[in-house]
Amino acid sequence: MKTSKSRRPEKWSAQVELQIPFHDVDMMEVAWHGHYTKYFEIARCSLLDQLDYNYPQMKESGYAWPVIDLQVRYVKPLRFQQWIVVHAEISEYENRFKINYTITDRDTGVRLTKGYTVQVAVEIKSSEMLFASPPILLEKLGVN
């Protein structure tokens, strides 16, 4: 696959379709704001599965990847039984692992939410944070 600086490889993005369940909404049938991060996490895990570097593989490689920053911009509410598409795309990987998210309405394509997470590599044995991503991540991304 050919890529350019302006276009990321397809394997660096993933999307999942979800329906907002009853147990995620309030009396107004709007998803509680804290559940949006769960929807991000579902898309992130799908993306990490594509890379064969989800949490079990991270642990096996000797690195934990805690989230150190999270940003969510609530554009429009997510509602009970609404079908949404959560798109996750890697935007940074050299010194930190940043994933951008967009939530859209499945049927209309209208953007409902956007945000990002930032994770850093921590060596499990020493509990030391790395200031550059370890070679295993670069290998999984196909950039080394």
C-alpha positions as CSV (number, residue, x, y, z in Angstrom):
1,M,0.0,0.0,0.0
2,K,1.4,3.4,-0.9
3,T,0.9,6.2,1.5
4,S,1.9,9.8,1.7
5,K,2.4,12.1,4.6
6,S,-1.1,13.5,4.3
7,R,-2.7,10.1,4.2
8,R,-2.3,7.5,6.9
9,P,-2.3,3.7,6.1
10,E,-5.7,2.2,6.3
11,K,-4.6,-0.1,9.1
12,W,-4.1,3.0,11.2
13,S,-7.8,3.5,11.5
14,A,-10.8,1.5,12.4
15,Q,-14.5,2.1,12.9
16,V,-17.3,0.3,14.8
17,E,-21.0,0.6,14.7
18,L,-22.9,0.8,18.0
19,Q,-26.4,1.3,19.2
20,I,-26.9,3.4,22.3
21,P,-28.3,1.1,24.9
22,F,-30.9,2.0,27.6
23,H,-28.5,1.5,30.4
24,D,-26.3,4.3,29.0
25,V,-28.9,7.0,29.0
26,D,-30.5,9.4,31.5
27,M,-34.2,10.3,32.0
28,M,-34.0,12.5,28.8
29,E,-32.8,9.4,26.8
30,V,-29.4,11.1,26.2
31,A,-26.2,9.1,26.7
32,W,-24.4,10.1,30.0
33,H,-21.2,12.0,29.1
34,G,-18.9,9.5,30.8
35,H,-20.0,6.7,28.4
36,Y,-18.5,8.5,25.4
37,T,-15.1,7.4,26.6
38,K,-16.3,3.8,26.6
39,Y,-17.4,4.2,23.0
40,F,-13.9,5.6,22.2
41,E,-12.4,2.5,23.9
42,I,-14.4,0.1,21.9
43,A,-13.1,1.7,18.7
44,R,-9.6,1.9,20.0
45,C,-9.6,-1.8,20.8
46,S,-10.8,-2.6,17.3
47,L,-7.9,-0.5,15.9
48,L,-5.4,-2.2,18.2
49,D,-6.7,-5.6,17.2
50,Q,-6.0,-4.7,13.6
51,L,-2.4,-4.0,14.6
52,D,-2.2,-7.2,16.6
53,Y,-1.1,-5.0,19.5
54,N,-4.1,-4.8,21.9
55,Y,-3.7,-4.9,25.6
56,P,-2.6,-8.6,26.0
57,Q,0.1,-8.1,23.3
58,M,1.2,-4.9,25.0
59,K,1.6,-6.6,28.3
60,E,3.4,-9.5,26.6
61,S,5.8,-7.0,25.0
62,G,6.7,-5.6,28.4
63,Y,4.9,-2.3,28.1
64,A,1.8,-0.8,29.6
65,W,0.2,2.1,27.7
66,P,-1.8,4.2,30.2
67,V,-4.0,7.0,28.9
68,I,-2.5,10.3,30.1
69,D,-4.7,12.7,28.3
70,L,-8.3,12.6,27.1
71,Q,-10.3,15.3,25.4
72,V,-14.0,15.1,24.3
73,R,-16.0,17.7,22.4
74,Y,-19.7,17.1,22.7
75,V,-21.2,18.4,19.5
76,K,-24.7,16.8,19.6
77,P,-26.2,14.4,22.1
78,L,-26.2,10.6,21.6
79,R,-29.7,9.3,22.1
80,F,-31.3,6.0,23.2
81,Q,-31.4,3.4,20.3
82,Q,-29.4,5.7,18.0
83,W,-27.0,3.9,15.7
84,I,-23.6,5.6,15.7
85,V,-20.2,5.0,14.0
86,V,-17.1,5.5,16.1
87,H,-14.0,6.2,14.0
88,A,-10.5,5.9,15.6
89,E,-7.4,7.0,13.8
90,I,-3.7,7.1,14.9
91,S,-2.3,10.6,14.5
92,E,0.9,10.4,16.5
93,Y,3.2,7.5,17.4
94,E,6.8,8.5,17.8
95,N,6.9,9.9,21.3
96,R,3.4,9.2,22.4
97,F,0.4,7.3,21.0
98,K,-2.4,9.7,20.0
99,I,-5.7,8.4,18.6
100,N,-8.3,10.8,17.3
101,Y,-12.0,9.8,17.5
102,T,-15.1,11.0,15.6
103,I,-18.6,9.8,16.4
104,T,-21.2,10.2,13.7
105,D,-24.8,9.2,13.2
106,R,-24.8,6.1,11.2
107,D,-27.8,7.0,9.1
108,T,-27.2,10.7,8.4
109,G,-23.4,11.0,8.7
110,V,-23.8,14.0,11.0
111,R,-20.9,14.5,13.4
112,L,-21.9,14.1,17.0
113,T,-18.7,14.0,19.0
114,K,-15.0,14.3,18.5
115,G,-12.0,13.8,20.8
116,Y,-8.7,12.1,21.3
117,T,-6.7,10.1,23.8
118,V,-2.9,10.1,24.4
119,Q,-1.1,7.1,25.7
120,V,2.6,6.7,26.7
121,A,4.7,3.6,26.9
122,V,5.7,2.5,30.5
123,E,8.1,-0.3,30.9
124,I,6.3,-2.8,33.1
125,K,9.4,-4.1,34.9
126,S,10.7,-0.7,36.0
127,S,7.5,1.3,35.9
128,E,9.5,3.9,34.0
129,M,7.8,6.1,31.3
130,L,9.6,6.1,28.0
131,F,10.1,9.4,26.1
132,A,10.0,7.6,22.8
133,S,7.8,4.8,21.6
134,P,9.4,1.4,21.9
135,P,10.4,-0.5,18.7
136,I,7.5,-2.9,19.1
137,L,5.0,-0.2,18.3
138,L,6.9,1.0,15.3
139,E,7.1,-2.7,14.1
140,K,3.3,-3.1,14.5
141,L,2.7,0.1,12.6
142,G,5.1,-1.0,9.9
143,V,7.3,2.1,10.1
144,N,10.6,0.7,11.2
